[in-house]
């Protein structure tokens, strides 16, 4: 079994496919077996026959529904792809196999100190969900797909957040998670790994920055409160002006307002009541004094 790259595929006239799918193109070619390989295979078969039925315990293996087995014979990948689920057969001494778990795996990305685009240091951690889609690629194309995915996730998190401002990091978490998922999925595709979901867990800011942001928010709230109070005073002054215009047209309305004010004051059981007198009542008494002067 031979895996072709892009150049070999074009040279052999294979159909055009996307770049991420080249590791899936496999062709079967006759592989001549050397003398040593032939002798080792024959010896393994002879050992299996001599030790029968004890050798059955070593030759038959079982993988679960969520697992696949990748078999190597004398270092070469066996034809037929990954085995499983169920039972499969290997020859003792010359066959080795690796189990691959196809279930979704989640892991936490360690907190990363990132310098944002506007030169603010933040500490961000995330959680990644991935699964193995191609067992052969996960074993053949990368040494340790799990460890490599973890390292790549931490690096991608730092690279993506380094292109965003602090305000974008705090408000656009979903967009950042989607960008990280796309970048990780594209990078791990040749490894046979599918990144299903990326979620940012927490964004930690420095203590001094938290205090500065709190002071800024408090100042903004106070400014809005003063603006609202000023708008209320303006509306109240307009209403008082309209009320004074109405009372100026009817003098009796002003007297009724005096009586309402006295009723409000007396309801509170005050010992002192201030009774306002209109100037029209006092004006006749002030006339003689003005004439004398």
PyMOL commands that set and color helices and strands:
alter all, ss='L'
color gray80, all
select helices_A, chain A and resi 6-11+19-24+35-50+54-59+135-140+145-161+166-171+173-191+207-249+251-267+279-292
alter helices_A, ss='H'
color red, helices_A
select strands_A, chain A and resi 2-3+26-27+60-63+67-73+76-77+86-89+95-101+105-115+121-132+193-205
alter strands_A, ss='S'
color yellow, strands_A
deselect
rebuild
show_as cartoon
